[in-house]
Amino acid sequence: MTEASVVNSTFTIEHDYAIGPTRLFEAWADPDTKARWFAGAAADHHELDFKVGGLEITRGRTGEGELLTFASRYHDIVVGERIVYSSTLSVREAPVTVSLTTVQFQPQGDHTTLTLTEHAVYLDGHEQPKWREHGTRHHLATLEAELTAPLRQI
């Protein structure tokens, strides 16, 4: 049995993108684009209702076959400027991480600085802050690759 524990942590990541804030923001708002860079091919399910009060749900499996669910609710959206959402990562429907995230888009000439700040509570040792920060950095790099990839054929 896992011993009950709580770890609180906050991290901030800045990432520069060689595009304007409108296109960068759209990569968070468009369900197909978000599924490619955030959920990835390993996800079994991804849905996005990008509006205040809307939900985003991503489901997949661990290497051991356990169900993972990442569910987010959007609390504040200012088009091209910021997104605020809360999330729960669950394993077999038991919450292991609960977080509040703010994403800001700051135009810098012909590019954009994205600043992501996450405040989280990690429950019972299932996840560690450094793992979450590493995963978030990976997502932001995948987003950059998505935005610089050759245009997709429809």
C-alpha positions in Angstrom: 0.0 0.0 0.0 1.2 3.5 -0.9 1.9 5.9 2.0 -0.2 9.0 1.9 2.0 12.1 1.0 1.6 15.5 -0.5 4.3 17.5 -2.4 3.5 21.1 -3.6 5.5 22.6 -6.4 5.5 25.4 -8.9 7.6 25.8 -12.0 7.7 28.4 -14.9 8.9 27.7 -18.4 9.6 30.3 -21.1 9.8 29.2 -24.7 10.3 31.4 -27.7 8.5 30.5 -31.0 9.4 32.0 -34.4 5.7 32.8 -35.1 3.2 35.4 -34.0 0.9 34.9 -31.0 -2.3 34.3 -33.1 -0.9 31.1 -34.8 0.7 29.9 -31.5 -2.6 30.4 -29.7 -4.5 28.5 -32.4 -2.3 25.5 -31.8 -3.7 25.3 -28.3 -7.3 25.9 -29.4 -7.7 23.7 -32.5 -8.6 20.1 -31.5 -6.7 18.3 -34.3 -3.5 20.4 -33.8 -3.6 20.0 -30.0 -4.1 16.2 -30.3 -1.0 15.9 -32.5 1.4 17.9 -30.2 -0.1 17.3 -26.8 -1.8 13.9 -26.8 0.5 12.3 -29.5 0.2 8.9 -31.2 0.4 7.0 -27.9 -3.0 8.4 -26.6 -6.0 6.2 -26.9 -8.4 9.2 -26.7 -8.3 13.0 -26.9 -11.1 15.4 -26.9 -11.0 19.2 -26.6 -13.8 21.6 -25.9 -11.8 24.9 -25.9 -14.0 27.4 -24.2 -14.4 28.8 -20.7 -15.9 25.9 -18.8 -14.9 23.4 -21.5 -13.0 20.2 -20.9 -10.0 18.6 -22.4 -9.5 14.9 -21.8 -6.6 12.7 -22.8 -6.5 9.0 -22.1 -3.7 6.4 -22.6 -2.0 3.6 -20.8 1.2 3.2 -18.8 3.8 0.7 -19.9 2.2 -1.7 -17.4 -1.2 -1.2 -19.0 -2.7 1.0 -16.3 -5.3 3.6 -17.5 -4.0 7.2 -17.4 -6.4 10.1 -17.7 -5.4 13.8 -17.9 -8.5 16.0 -17.6 -8.4 19.8 -17.8 -11.1 22.4 -17.3 -10.6 25.9 -18.9 -11.3 28.8 -16.5 -10.1 31.8 -18.5 -9.3 32.3 -22.1 -8.2 35.6 -23.7 -7.7 35.0 -27.4 -4.0 35.4 -28.3 -3.0 36.4 -24.8 -3.6 33.8 -22.1 -5.2 30.5 -21.1 -5.9 29.4 -17.5 -6.9 25.8 -16.7 -6.9 23.3 -13.9 -6.0 19.7 -14.4 -6.1 16.3 -12.8 -3.8 13.4 -13.7 -5.4 10.1 -12.6 -4.1 6.5 -12.6 -6.9 4.0 -12.6 -9.3 6.9 -11.8 -7.4 7.8 -8.6 -6.0 11.4 -8.7 -2.2 11.5 -8.5 -1.6 15.2 -9.5 -3.9 18.2 -9.3 -2.6 21.5 -10.9 -3.4 25.0 -12.0 -1.7 26.3 -15.1 -1.4 29.7 -16.8 -0.1 30.1 -20.3 0.7 33.6 -21.6 1.5 34.6 -25.1 3.8 37.7 -25.4 4.5 39.1 -28.9 8.2 39.9 -29.4 8.5 41.4 -32.9 7.9 38.6 -35.4 8.0 35.9 -32.7 6.3 35.0 -29.4 7.4 34.2 -25.9 5.2 31.6 -24.3 5.3 31.6 -20.5 3.8 28.6 -18.8 3.4 28.6 -15.0 2.1 25.5 -13.2 1.2 25.1 -9.5 0.7 21.5 -8.6 0.1 19.1 -5.7 1.6 15.6 -6.2 -0.2 12.9 -4.2 1.3 9.7 -2.7 4.6 9.7 -4.7 3.0 8.7 -8.0 4.6 11.6 -9.9 7.4 14.0 -9.1 7.6 17.7 -9.9 10.8 17.2 -12.0 9.0 14.6 -14.1 6.1 17.0 -14.8 8.4 19.8 -15.7 10.4 17.6 -18.0 7.1 16.3 -19.6 5.9 19.9 -20.1 9.2 21.0 -21.7 8.8 18.0 -24.0 5.3 19.1 -25.0 6.4 22.6 -25.7 9.2 21.3 -27.9 6.7 19.0 -29.7 4.5 22.1 -30.2 7.4 23.9 -31.8 8.0 20.9 -34.1 4.3 20.9 -35.0 4.4 24.6 -36.0 7.6 24.3 -38.1 6.6 21.1 -39.9 5.8 21.3 -43.6 2.2 22.0 -44.2 0.0 18.9 -44.0 -1.9 17.7 -47.1 -5.7 17.5 -46.6 
